Amino acid sequence: MVKSLSEQAPRSGSKEDAAFQVIVLGASGGPREDNITGLLVRAASSKWNRGSVIAVDAGAHLASIVRILERHLPSASDSKPPQGYETSLNEGPFSGLRLPHITAKANAVHIFRELIHSFLITHPHLDHLSGLAINTPGLEYGREAKAIVALPSMIDAIKTHIFNDTIWPNLSDEGDGAGFVTYRRLIEGGNPRLGSGECRGYVNVCEGLATKCWSVSHGKCCFKGSTHQHGNSHGLGGDQFFFPPRRISKVSDNDGYMSSASTQPNPREFSAPPSTPGKPLPADTHSFVAVDSSAFIIRNEARSAEIIVFGDIEPDSISIQPRNYIVWDDIASKVAQGSLRAIFIECSYDDSVRDEDLYGHLCPRHLIAELGYLAQAVATHRANSSNRKGAESPGLLRRKRKIDEATSSPQVQIFAPGLEQGNGTFQRQVSENSLPAPRTQQSPRISPTFAPDAGPPRSVTVEDNGFDDTKQSKATNDQGEPALEGVSVHIIHVKDPLTDGPPPDDAILRQLNDQAGAIGLGCQFSVTKWGESIWI
C-alpha cells in the first residue's frame, strides 16, 4: 500500500538554481544496519537519464530505494505491467522519474541497473560497502558492469576481502570473476593530464558529473607486516611502505600550475607537518598505521559548482598521520570563489566523548577546529587574490617603481583578514618577484584558534569540551563577512546510541551552531535524515 503524504521524506534546499540533488539512502554510522551511510548524487539538470546518477558509499542502498519508492508505489502486484507500461512520480526524492514497472521493488532494481552509473567508495568498511556487495547479484540482467571508483588501496581491499569467493562471490571483472562490477582506480589529488582550467584533474563518473579524490585518516590500527588499506593510496604492504609512492598530483586551482604535493609520511615514522597541532605521539607509535579513508570532490562542470563528500575522518590534531589540511587547502580557493556549495562530513558523536574514545571519528569541537582551519585558508586565499589584483593596478605599479628607486628588495604588506595576531592584523610580506606565483606547497597547519602560535588544543573532559570562544578570532573578511558564508555543512554518520531520550542529532547540531556562531564561521549546519532530498 502507498504510504500517506504525512510520511513523506524531508526535503531541503531550493530546486531552483540547484546544481546537485543528493538523496540520503543512509544517514547513520550504525549500529542499526538499515540506515548506514549511502548517498545518491546527480546533476540537477540531468532529467533522470540513463547513467545519470552516482552512489557515494553504499552501506545502505537498494533496500533504501525500495522503501522510498513504497511511499508512492505499491509493494506488491498480482499482475505484470502491459507492454509499454510507464508511470511517473510527481513527488518525493525521485520526482519526475518515469518508471516501467508497477511495484516499488521492481522499479528500485530498474534504478539500480539503469540509472546508477558508478559507486564512489570512500573506504571499505562494511557500513560503507555492505549494501553494494549484497545488491550486486541484482545486476545479472543489467546492460553493463557497475564501476567501483576509488583510490587503489580501497579497491585492493575490496578485491582481497570482499569479492574474493570466500566472504562473497567474486562478482568483479578481475580474477576470473562474474563481471557484474568493474574497478576504476583514481590518482589521488586528480590526474593532471586530464581536463584543463578549473576541471583539471577531474574524471567523469556519470552524465554531468566529474570527481577527484583525496585520502584522509580514519584512526589507527596495529601494523601486522602486511596491509591492503593502510598508510597510502596504493595499498602497498610490508616493507613496500619505505618506497615513496607515486601518488599525489596536486593541481593548483589558482593559477593553472601543477606541483607535486609532499609525499605522505612513512606510516612507520608518522612524521607530521611541523606546525600541525596535536599531542606528542607516544613512543610506541611505530606499532600502528593510519587507517585510510577518502574524500570525493564532485563537480558539475555545466554549473561550475562543486560539493565534497567525506568518508569517515578523524581530526588532524590527534591523528598519527594528519592529512585533512591537504583537502582544506585544495578546496579553500573553491570556497573563496563561491564554487564549492556544500560539505558532507561526519560528526559521529557529541562533545561528551573523550578524544580517546573517538576511534577515528569527529565530534563538534574537532569539526569546528577543522572548519576553522578551512576558514583561515579561505581568508588567506582571498587576501592573496586581492593582493595579486592590486599588484596589477597602475597605482600600485607606480608605487613599486618608487620603491625600486630606494631599495633592491621591495616588499608589499598583505593584510589577511581572519588571520589575527594579538589585537592587530596578521601580516605577510611578499616580495615583488612573487606576485603572482603558483602555490608550491601546502599551507601550514595551525591550531583551531586561528592564531599561528596558539599551540596544540587543550585536553578535554566530559565537563569541559575544550572549546573556549574567548580565545577564538572571528573568521571574517575585511568586509566583516564570515569566511564560510554560503557553504552548507551536512552532517552524516551520526552514531545512534539506541537509548531512551532525545536523539544525538539534537546535541550535535546545537553544539555545532553554538561553537560556529562564537567565531563567525558563517556556514549553515544540518543533520541529514534518511530519505531526505537535498538540493544544492
Residue pairs with C-beta under 8 A, 6 or more apart in sequence:
1 74
1 75
2 70
2 71
2 72
2 73
2 74
3 70
3 71
3 72
5 91
7 71
8 71
8 91
8 92
9 68
9 71
9 92
9 93
9 529
9 530
9 531
9 532
9 533
10 529
10 531
10 532
10 533
11 93
11 532
11 533
11 534
11 535
12 526
12 532
12 533
12 534
12 535
13 488
13 534
13 535
13 536
14 535
15 21
15 44
15 535
18 44
18 535
18 536
19 43
19 44
19 300
19 303
19 305
19 341
19 536
20 41
20 42
20 43
20 44
20 298
20 300
20 305
20 307
20 341
20 342
20 535
20 536
21 41
21 42
21 44
21 93
21 533
21 534
21 535
21 536
22 39
22 40
22 41
22 307
22 342
22 344
22 490
22 533
22 534
22 536
23 39
23 40
23 41
23 68
23 93
23 94
23 531
23 532
23 533
23 534
24 38
24 39
24 492
24 528
24 529
24 530
24 531
24 532
24 533
24 534
25 38
25 39
25 40
25 55
25 58
25 60
25 61
25 64
25 65
25 68
25 131
25 530
25 531
26 35
26 36
26 37
26 38
26 39
26 57
26 59
26 60
26 61
26 64
26 131
26 530
27 35
27 37
27 492
27 493
27 494
27 527
27 528
27 529
27 530
27 532
28 35
28 36
28 37
28 493
28 494
28 495
28 496
28 530
29 36
29 37
29 127
29 312
29 346
29 348
29 361
29 492
29 493
29 494
29 495
29 496
30 36
30 127
30 495
30 496
31 495
31 496
31 498
32 496
32 498
33 59
33 60
33 130
34 60
34 63
34 64
35 60
35 64
35 530
36 59
36 60
36 127
36 128
36 130
36 131
37 57
37 59
37 60
37 127
37 128
37 492
37 493
38 55
38 56
38 57
38 58
38 59
38 60
38 61
38 64
38 128
38 131
39 55
39 56
39 57
39 309
39 344
39 492
40 53
40 54
40 55
40 56
40 116
41 53
41 54
41 55
41 56
41 209
41 298
41 307
41 309
42 48
42 52
42 53
42 54
42 206
42 208
42 209
43 52
43 207
43 208
43 209
43 300
43 302
43 303
44 300
44 535
45 208
45 302
45 303
46 52
46 53
46 207
46 208
47 96
48 94
48 96
48 97
48 98
48 115
49 115
49 207
50 114
50 115
51 114
51 115
51 116
51 117
51 206
51 207
52 115
52 117
52 206
52 207
52 208
53 111
53 115
53 116
53 117
53 206
54 116
54 117
54 118
54 119
54 120
54 149
54 205
54 206
54 209
54 211
54 298
55 61
55 116
55 118
55 119
55 120
55 132
56 119
56 120
56 122
56 296
56 298
56 309
56 344
57 119
57 120
57 121
57 122
57 128
57 129
57 311
58 119
58 121
58 128
58 129
58 130
58 131
58 132
58 135
59 126
59 127
59 128
59 129
59 130
59 131
60 131
61 112
61 131
61 132
61 135
62 108
62 109
62 112
62 131
62 134
62 135
62 138
63 131
64 131
64 530
64 531
65 108
65 111
65 112
66 104
66 105
66 108
67 104
67 531
68 92
68 93
68 94
68 531
69 89
69 94
69 104
69 105
69 107
69 108
70 104
71 92
72 89
72 91
72 92
72 104
73 87
73 89
73 99
73 102
73 103
73 104
73 107
74 102
74 103
74 104
75 103
75 104
75 105
76 103
77 102
77 103
79 102
80 102
81 100
81 101
81 102
85 100
85 101
85 102
86 98
86 99
86 100
87 98
87 99
87 102
88 96
88 97
88 98
88 99
89 95
89 96
89 97
89 99
90 96
92 533
93 531
93 532
93 533
94 111
97 111
99 107
99 110
100 107
100 110
101 107
101 110
109 138
112 135
112 138
112 139
113 138
113 139
113 141
113 142
113 143
114 142
114 143
116 146
117 146
117 147
117 205
117 206
117 207
118 146
118 147
118 148
118 149
118 184
118 205
118 206
119 132
119 146
119 147
119 148
119 149
119 181
120 149
120 150
120 205
120 211
120 213
120 296
120 298
120 309
121 128
121 129
121 132
121 148
121 149
121 150
121 154
121 158
122 128
122 150
122 154
122 293
122 294
122 295
122 296
122 309
122 310
122 311
122 312
123 154
123 218
123 229
123 291
123 292
123 293
123 294
123 311
123 312
124 154
124 157
124 158
124 161
124 162
124 229
125 312
128 311
128 312
129 158
129 162
132 148
132 181
133 162
133 163
133 168
136 146
136 171
136 180
136 181
137 171
137 180
139 145
139 146
139 171
139 180
139 181
140 180
142 180
145 173
145 179
145 180
145 181
145 182
146 180
146 181
146 182
147 181
147 182
147 183
147 184
147 205
148 155
148 158
148 172
148 181
148 182
148 183
148 184
149 184
149 186
149 205
149 211
150 158
150 183
150 184
150 185
150 186
150 213
150 294
151 185
151 186
151 188
151 213
151 215
151 233
151 234
151 292
151 294
152 185
152 186
152 233
152 234
152 235
153 215
153 228
153 229
153 230
153 232
153 233
153 234
153 235
153 236
153 292
154 229
154 292
154 294
155 183
155 185
155 235
156 228
156 229
156 234
156 235
157 228
157 229
157 235
158 183
159 172
159 174
159 175
159 183
160 228
161 167
161 228
162 168
163 169
163 170
163 171
163 172
163 177
163 181
164 170
169 177
169 178
170 176
170 177
170 178
171 177
171 178
171 179
171 180
171 181
172 178
172 179
172 180
172 181
172 182
172 183
173 179
173 180
173 181
173 182
173 183
174 183
186 203
186 211
186 212
186 213
187 247
187 249
188 213
188 214
188 215
188 233
188 247
188 248
188 249
189 201
189 212
189 213
189 214
189 247
189 248
189 249
189 250
189 251
189 261
189 330
190 200
190 201
190 202
190 203
190 212
190 213
190 249
190 250
190 251
191 201
191 203
191 212
191 249
192 200
192 201
192 249
192 251
192 258
194 200
194 201
194 202
194 203
195 201
195 202
195 210
197 256
198 253
198 299
198 304
198 339
199 210
199 299
199 301
200 251
200 256
200 258
201 212
201 249
201 251
202 210
202 211
202 212
202 297
202 299
202 301
203 210
203 211
203 212
204 210
205 211
205 298
208 300
208 301
208 302
209 298
209 299
209 300
210 298
210 299
210 301
211 296
211 297
211 298
211 299
212 251
212 296
212 297
213 294
213 295
213 296
213 297
214 294
214 295
214 297
214 323
214 326
214 327
214 330
215 232
215 233
215 264
215 292
215 293
215 294
215 323
216 292
216 293
216 294
216 295
216 310
216 311
216 313
216 323
216 324
216 327
217 290
217 291
217 292
217 293
217 313
217 314
217 316
217 319
217 320
217 321
217 322
217 323
217 324
217 360
218 290
218 291
218 292
218 293
218 311
218 312
218 313
218 314
218 360
218 361
219 290
219 291
219 312
219 314
219 358
219 359
219 360
219 361
220 288
220 289
220 290
220 291
220 320
220 360
221 230
221 288
221 289
221 291
222 287
222 288
222 289
223 230
223 267
223 268
223 286
223 287
223 288
223 289
225 237
225 238
226 237
226 238
227 235
227 237
227 238
227 289
228 235
228 237
229 235
229 291
229 292
230 267
230 289
230 290
230 291
230 292
231 241
231 264
231 267
231 289
231 290
231 292
231 321
232 241
232 245
232 247
232 264
232 267
232 292
233 245
233 247
233 248
233 292
233 294
234 245
234 246
234 247
236 243
236 245
241 266
241 267
241 268
242 266
242 268
244 263
245 263
245 264
247 263
247 264
248 260
248 261
248 262
248 263
248 264
249 258
249 260
249 261
250 258
250 259
250 260
250 261
250 330
251 258
252 258
252 259
252 438
252 439
253 330
253 333
253 334
254 333
254 381
254 385
254 438
254 439
255 436
255 437
255 438
255 439
256 438
257 438
257 439
259 438
259 439
259 440
259 441
261 326
261 441
261 442
262 441
262 442
264 321
264 323
265 271
265 272
265 321
267 289
267 290
267 321
268 286
268 289
269 286
270 281
270 285
270 286
270 290
270 320
270 321
272 278
272 319
272 321
272 322
272 445
273 322
273 325
273 442
273 444
273 445
274 444
275 444
275 445
275 446
275 452
276 316
276 317
276 322
276 325
276 445
277 316
277 317
277 445
277 446
277 447
277 448
277 454
277 455
277 456
277 457
278 316
278 317
278 318
278 319
278 322
278 456
278 457
279 317
279 318
279 456
279 459
281 320
285 320
288 320
290 319
290 320
290 321
291 360
293 310
293 311
293 312
293 313
293 360
294 311
295 308
295 309
295 310
295 311
295 313
295 327
296 308
296 309
297 306
297 307
297 308
297 330
297 331
297 334
298 306
298 307
298 308
298 309
299 305
299 306
300 306
304 339
305 339
305 340
305 341
305 536
306 331
306 334
306 339
306 340
306 341
307 340
307 341
307 342
307 343
307 344
307 536
308 327
308 331
308 340
308 342
308 343
308 344
308 345
309 344
310 343
310 344
310 345
310 346
311 346
312 346
312 348
312 360
312 361
312 493
313 324
313 345
313 346
313 360
313 361
313 362
314 358
314 360
314 361
314 362
314 366
315 324
315 358
315 362
315 366
315 367
315 369
315 370
316 322
316 323
316 324
316 325
316 370
316 373
316 445
317 366
317 369
317 447
317 448
317 456
317 457
318 355
318 358
318 366
322 445
324 370
324 373
325 373
325 442
325 443
325 445
326 442
328 370
328 373
328 374
328 377
329 377
329 442
329 443
331 340
331 374
332 374
332 377
332 378
332 380
332 381
332 443
333 381
334 340
335 374
335 378
335 483
335 484
335 487
336 378
336 381
336 382
336 385
338 486
340 487
341 486
341 487
341 488
341 536
342 487
342 488
342 489
342 490
342 534
342 536
343 487
343 488
343 489
343 490
343 523
344 490
344 492
344 528
345 362
345 367
345 489
345 490
345 491
345 492
346 361
346 362
346 491
346 492
346 493
346 494
347 361
347 362
347 363
347 364
347 367
347 491
347 493
347 494
347 508
347 512
348 358
348 361
348 362
348 363
348 493
348 494
348 495
349 357
349 358
349 361
349 362
349 363
349 495
349 504
349 508
350 363
350 364
350 504
350 507
350 508
350 511
351 363
351 364
351 365
351 460
351 465
351 466
351 467
351 507
351 511
352 462
352 465
352 507
353 363
354 460
354 461
354 462
355 459
355 460
358 366
361 493
361 495
362 370
363 508
364 465
364 467
364 508
364 511
364 512
364 515
365 460
365 465
365 466
365 467
365 511
365 515
367 512
368 448
368 467
368 512
368 515
368 516
368 519
368 521
369 447
369 448
369 457
370 448
371 484
371 489
371 516
371 521
371 523
372 448
372 449
372 450
372 472
372 475
372 519
372 521
373 445
373 446
373 448
374 483
374 484
375 418
375 450
375 475
375 482
375 483
375 484
375 519
375 521
376 418
376 419
376 446
376 450
376 475
376 483
377 443
378 418
378 483
378 484
379 416
379 417
379 418
379 419
379 475
379 476
379 477
379 483
380 416
380 418
380 419
380 443
382 417
382 477
382 483
383 414
383 415
383 416
383 417
383 419
383 428
384 414
384 416
387 412
387 414
387 430
387 435
388 435
388 436
390 396
391 397
391 400
391 412
391 435
391 436
396 412
400 410
400 412
400 432
403 410
403 432
404 410
409 431
410 431
410 432
411 429
411 430
411 431
411 432
412 429
412 430
412 432
412 435
413 427
413 428
413 429
414 427
414 428
414 429
414 430
415 425
415 427
415 478
416 425
416 426
416 427
416 428
417 425
417 476
417 477
417 478
418 450
418 473
418 474
418 475
418 476
418 477
418 483
419 425
419 426
419 450
419 452
419 473
420 426
420 450
420 451
420 473
420 474
421 451
421 452
421 453
426 452
444 452
446 452
446 454
447 454
447 455
447 456
447 457
448 454
448 457
448 472
449 471
449 472
449 473
450 472
450 473
450 475
450 519
451 473
454 471
457 466
458 466
458 468
459 466
460 466
465 511
467 515
467 518
469 515
469 518
469 519
472 518
472 519
473 519
474 519
474 520
475 482
475 483
475 484
475 519
475 520
475 521
475 522
476 482
476 483
476 520
476 522
477 483
481 522
482 520
482 521
482 522
482 523
483 521
483 522
484 521
484 522
484 523
485 522
485 523
486 522
487 522
487 523
487 524
488 523
488 524
488 525
488 526
488 536
489 512
489 523
489 524
489 525
489 526
490 526
490 527
490 528
490 534
491 505
491 508
491 509
491 512
491 525
491 526
491 527
491 528
492 528
494 504
494 505
494 508
494 527
495 504
496 503
496 504
497 504
505 527
508 527
509 525
509 526
509 527
512 525
513 525
516 522
516 523
516 525
528 534
